[in-house]
Amino acid sequence: MQFEMLHPIDQLLMIMERIYGYGMTTTSGGNLSILDDNGDIWITPAGVDKGSLTRSDIVCVKPDGTLVGNHKPSSEYPFHKLIYRTRPDIKAVVHAHPPALVAFSIVRKIPNLHLLPTDHLICGRVGMADYALPGSEQLGENIAKVFAQGTDTVMLENHGIVIGKKNLLSAFQAFETLDYCARLEIKANRMGTLNTLTDEHLNKKRDVLMNEFVPAGYSAKEREIRREMCKLIKRSYDQRLFTSTQGTFSQRVDHQSFVITPYGLDRKYLEPEDLVRIEDGSKEVGKNPSRSALLHQYIYDTQPQIDSIIIAHPPNIMAFAVTANIFDSRIIPESYILLRSMPKLPYGATFLTLKDTAAIFTKDVPIAIAENDCVIATGNSLLNAFDRLEVAEYSAKAIISARCLGNIVPIDTAKIKEIDIAFKL
């Protein structure tokens, strides 16, 4: 989908629906705006339910201040206008109050953007604006002062977050990523000391260099795989196992080819034609596959029992990836049956030691955690791999929640043996 081709009203509605739908703002909280090529500012209204906005609710403010629409613009319109005046390169603004980022704003801290490799690239430098009364000129001046320093992402003391970018989708992706970083850091702090990536880690290359090929056609099997993959990719996004910029699915088509998610496209809107076929080590012409494509290739080449792979970053299981804690699947039978042993691989395992990493995924090791990187789930089908990822995240959430209740008691060795026998593990 070409998001930028949508009318500003439709862009605002789609992004507000996502922000509200995923619990990142409230009925009365948050506002979005777009500055179009004519100098008009399209903005969400004041006093209208954010969960049920319609096209007729969006307000247009003309360059001379004339209002077009059925409502007044958001009470925060003054700082939107001042951001656009201060930074002519900014064409869209997102402001909201997601709980995790509010938590950081009320302790006057900025989330750690170096727990995973790419978050700092998506969010950019993050600043902090002094507190001022909502809707006031002073608040606008405080925010604009930080934007004037070249910062696109600004935390507001005791308030929330404001992000300005070249378009609304980029602003949303930075907003969503920063919220993810905040949620991850909060969960990980409940587990222990955080391991932060160094500049040396972050500078390691992940480039995917592949020859291209022109597909002779698309079999019925591949078309069905693409359709099912898109359904589960969107489901993963709705379950918050993926973000708009993170998360990779792949599925084997035959012994020499597989289909994988593209690099850089919003997971929420992926369609079958966006997916990329990899065949004999070459990529479908004109498309860019996920940067983990080579790891998927190695796994399929060395593990014939695996037909599907997911690489993801859900925050609860990733709390284990960014701390020294080891995940133990022996908490409930379902977790043990589906996840078995879940080793923790060193940072770089997904792009530096591909052959060794691929060799790990045996029958008894269907899923693994890569330090400060991702979780890798494999399966004999798309649904099987997805089920493992989902169970891993839910189990991790249960473990994190249990830590404030008492000592965790795993299923003992004798009972595990019973499970092994009963389920032929």
N, C-alpha and C positions, 0 to 999 in steps of 0.2 A: 504494500500500500504506500502511495506517495503522500505522506502526511502533509507536506508543504503545499500540495495542490488544493487542500481543503480550505474552505472559507474560514477566516479567523474565528467566526462564531462557532463553527463545528470543531475547530481545534480546541477552543476553550472548553466546550462541552465534553469532548472526549477525555481531555486530561483531568478536568475536575471530577468526572465520573470515576477515573482511576484513583485519584487521590482520596476521594471520599470512600469509594468502595473498598479500598485496602486499609481503611482505618487511620489515614494519615492527616485527617482534619475532621472537624465536627460540622454540624448543620449550619452554624453561624460563623465558623472560623475559616480563615484563609481566603485568598483572592488571587486571580490570575489576570494577566493582561498581555496584549500584543500591540506593538506599534507597526502599522502597515506602511507601505511605500508612499501613501498620500499624506502621512503625518497624523492619521487618525489613530486614537488609542481605543482598542476594544477591550472591555474589562467586565469582570463579573459584578453583579449588582450588590447593593447594600440591602440587608434584611430579607433576603430570599433564601430558602432552604437549599443548601449546597447538594443535597442528595436527590433533588428533583428539578434541576435547572432545565429550561427549555430554550429554544432559539430566541423566543420573544423576550427572554429575561436579560440577555446580554446587552450592555450599554455601549454606545459609541460616543467618544468625546472628540469633537472636531478640534483642529489646531487653534481656532478662535475661542474654544471653551463651550461651544454649543453642544448640548446633549441630544442624542438621538436614541430613543428607546422608551420603555415603559417604567423604568425605575431610575433611582439615583445610582451613580457609580459607587463602588465600594468606598467605605470611609477611609481606606488606606490609599485612595487614588493619589493624594499629594505626593507620597514617596515614589509611587510608580512613575509619575510625571517627572519628578526630580532625577530619578535614575536615568531615564531616557535623555534628559537634558545634559546630565553629567557625562554619560557614556554613549555617544552616538552609534557605537558599534553594537549596542544591545538592542534587540528587537522583541524580547519577550521576558516577562518576569513571573516567577512563581513565589508565592508567600503562603506558608501554612504552619501548623503547630503539631506535627507528629509527636506523640508522647516521648519517644526516645530522644529526639532532638530538644524537646522542651526540658527534659531531664538535664541535658548538658547546658542549656541556656540558664537554668536556675542555679547551677554551680559554677557558671562562668568558665566553662571549659569547651574546647573544640575536640571533636572525635578524632581518634587516631586513624589516619588514612594510610598507614604503612603496615597494616596487619596482613593484607593481601596485595598482590603485585600491581593491579591496575586501577585501584580505587582513586589514588591520588591523581591519576591522569584524567579521570572522568570529572572529578570534583574541582580540581585545580586548587589554588591557594584559598584557604578559608580565613576570613577575618571576623572580628567581633565588634558590633556597634553598641555604643552606650545606650542605656535605657532612656526612653522618653515616652510621654503619653501617646497611646495609640491614636493614629489619625492626625497627630499634631505636625506642624511645620518643623518643629525641633527634631522629631523622629526622622522625618525625611532628610533633614540636614545631616543627622548622625549617620544614617545609612549611606547617603550619597558621598559622604566624606571617605568612607571605606571603599566604595566602588571607584572613587576617583584615584585610588592607589593602584588600580588595575586588577582588583579582586572581583571575581564574579559571584562568589558564594559568601554570604554574610550572615553570621549568627547574630541574633538580637538578644541582648541581656534580658532575662525574665520574660521572654516573648516567644520566639520561634526562629524561623529561617527565611531568608530572602535570597533568591538566585536569579541572576540575569544572564541571558545567553543570546546567541544570534538567532535562535528560533525557539519555539515553545517546547518542542520535543527534546532538544538538547538541555534546556533548563530543567525539564522534568527528570531526565535521566540523571543529571547531577544531583537533583533533590532526592530522588529515590536511592541513589548510591550512598549519599551522605547519611540518610536515614538508616540504610542497611548497616553502614559502618558503626553507627551509634548503637543499634540493637546488638550487633555482634560484640562490641566492646563491653556492653553492659552484661551480657550473658557470660562472656569469657572471664570478666572480673569476678564473677561468682564462683568460677572454677579455680582460679589461682593467678599466678603472675603471667602477664602477656609477653609473648615473644614477638618483637617488632622487627620487620625486615630492614636491613641496612641498605645503604646506597649500592653496595657491591651486589647484593641480591637483586635489587631493582634494575640494575643495569645489564643483567644477563639477558641475552637475546632470545626471542621466541619466534623468529620469523619462519614462515612456512613457504619453502621454495618448491614448486611443483610445475612440471610441464602441463600443458593443457591439451584437451582432446575435444572433438566435436561429437556429441552422442549421435549414434545412428538412429536412435529411437528410444522410446520408453515403454518397457513391457507393462502388462497389466499388473504384474506382481510389484514392480517398482512404483507404479502409480498408487497402488493401495498402500504401500509402505509410506510414501510421502503423505498421503491423506491421514493415516493413523499417527504418524509422527507429529504432524501439526496439531492434531487433537490433544495429544499428550503434552506437547510443548506448552500449549495454552493452559492446559490443566496444571502443569507444573508452575506456571506463572501465577495462576489463581491461588494455588496452594502456598505461594511464596517460597517455593523451592528454587525458583529462578528469579532473576530481576530482568529488566528490559535489556540489559547489556551483558548479562552473565548466564551461562547455562548452555550445555551442548548435548544433543541427542545424536546417536547414529544407529543405523540398522544395516546389517549385512543383506545384500541383494543376492549375491552368489559368491563363489569361491574367489573371484577376482575383483569384486566391486562392493561398495557400500554407499549409503546416502547419509549426509551429515548436515547439521545446521550451518548457516553462513556466519561469517564474521561481521560484526558491526550493525546488524539489523535487529530491530526491536522484536523481542520474543513474543510480545503480546499480539503482534499483527502478522506473524509469519504465515505464508501461504505455500502450498506444495511446490510452486514454481521457483520459490526462493531457495529451496534446499539444493545442496550440491552433491553430485555424484562423484565419487573417487573411484577410478578404474585403473588397475595395474599401476598404481602410484601416481597417476595423473589426475588433474582436477577438471571438472566440466568447464568448458571455455567461457570466459567472461564473468566468472564467479569467484568469490573468495571464501574458502571454507574456514571453519573454526581453526584457531591456531593450535588446537590439540589434535588436528587431523592425523598427524604422523603417529601419535601415540595410539589412536584408534586403529590405524593401519597395522602397527606392530602387534597389537592384541589380536586382531582378526587373523593375522598371518600365523600366529603361534598358538592360538587357543581355539581349536575348531568347535568346541562345545559352546562358545559364546557367539550369540547372534545380535546382541544389542549392548550399547554402552552409553552411560550418562555421566557427564562430568558437571558437577554443580557446586554451589556454595551456600546451602541453607544455613542460617545463623546458629542453630542449636548444635548441629554436628560440627560446624566450623569452630565452635568454641573449644573443641578438643584439638583442632588443627593449629590454633594460635596460642595454646598453652601446653604444658608438659603432660597433661592428663591423658591417660589411655582409656579408650572406649572398651567397655566390657559388655558384650551382647547378652550375657547370662542374667538378664533381669526378668524377662518373661519368656515363655516358650516361643512365641512368634518371633521375637527379636533374635533369639539364638538360632532358630530353624532357618530364617531367611538370611541372616547376616554372618553367622558362624564367627570365625576369627576375622577381626578387622585391623590389620597392621597399620602402623603409621610410617609412611615413607618420608625420606628427607626432602627438604626443599630442593626443587630442580628435577625431581623424579619424573615429572610429566613432560620435560622438554630437554633434559640433558642425558639421561640414562634410559632411553626408551626401551631398549632390548631387555634390560634387567627388570624394568617395571612391568613390562608385558608378561614376563615369565612368572610373576607373582600370582596372577589370577587363575589359580587352579580351582578344582571342585570345592575345596575347603576354604578358599579365599575368594569369594565373589565380589567383595567390596573392600576398599582401602581408603585411608585418609592420607593426603599429601600435606606435609607441614606448611602452614601459611600459604596454602594454594587452593585445594579443592577436595571434594570427595569423589571417588570414581566407583560407580556401581555398574556391574555387568549382569547379564542374564541371557536366558535362551530365547527371550522374546522382548519386545518393547515393554509390554505390561509387566513382565517379570523384573526387568531392570528398574522400572519406575516404582514398583512395589517395594523393592529393596531400598531405594532412595527414600521413599516416604517413611518406611518403617525405621530407618536409621535416624531420620530427623525427629520423628515422634518419640523414639526411644531416648535420644539425646535430651529432648525437652523434658521427659520424665525424670531422667537422672539429675539434670540441673535443678528441677523443682524439688526433688527429694533431698537435696543437700541441706536445706534449711529445716528438714523434719527429723533427721537422725541419720545413723550410719546405714548405708546401703548393704543389704544382704543378698548376694547373688545366689542363683540356684546352685546347689552343691554338686559335686562330681558324680555321685551315685545317681542323682535325678537327671543330670545331663546325659549319662549313659542310657538311662531309660528312654529319653527323647531320641537319642541316636538310633537305638534299636527300633523303636516304634515307627519312626519316620524314615528309616533306612538311610541315614545320613552318612 
